[in-house]
Amino acid sequence: MTLTYANLAALVRLTLTQPRAAAQAVMRVPLPMAGRWSALLLMATLSALLMQVLSLLLPPTLGPDGQELRPVGPLVWAGMVTVGMMITAGLAHSVGRWRGGKGEFPDAVILVAWLQFLQLLLVAVQIVVMLLLPMLAPVIEIGGVLLFLWLLVNFVAEMHGFRSLGLVFLGVILTFVGAVFALSLLMMSLGVGL
């Protein structure tokens, strides 16, 4: 698939209407592993840039003492997004394989990168809505979380060849809860407050 605006727009439409077919199309993109990692890193970089734009539009966040909190810098944000996407890809692959799936790690990486691209589009829409109709911005944000979850479930199901979206949804939720619990334990053992 050649990377053109028309192809990207068609793939976005396919993702929103037939997410499993879109997952197949994304996994068939002939990118070597280095290219898939590059796509993931590009999405993290674009995410950091977009979050900087968003932080300029939002009112400053105040701490408990009333002082203004500085927003996270773009490098830190890009690092956090990269680590988050790597963990998501690793869990989508390993937990699915553990449950009898046939998915491969390179496919998990490119699917997570594509999912992040869709999130970036949604944040861009959210910025426009926030400027034009601020009262609708929270609705877009909630819709974005639900859309992310729906697409993730479909992508994991297609990658591993699972039929039941309900069981995949349950697996995604349990994996998320387990990952948050494990991360909380790790942070506490390192003495980092949450």
Secondary structure, 3 states (H helix, E strand, C coil): CCCCHHHHHHHHHHHHHCHHHHHHHHHCCCCCHHHHHHHHHHHHHHHHHHHHHHHHHCCCCECCCCCECCCCCHHHHHHHHHHHHHHHHHHHHHHHHHCCCCCCHHHHHHHHHHHHHHHHHHHHHHHHHHHHCHHHHHHHHHHHHHHHHHHHHHHHHHHHCCCCHHHHHHHHHHHHHHHHHHHHHHHHHCCCCC
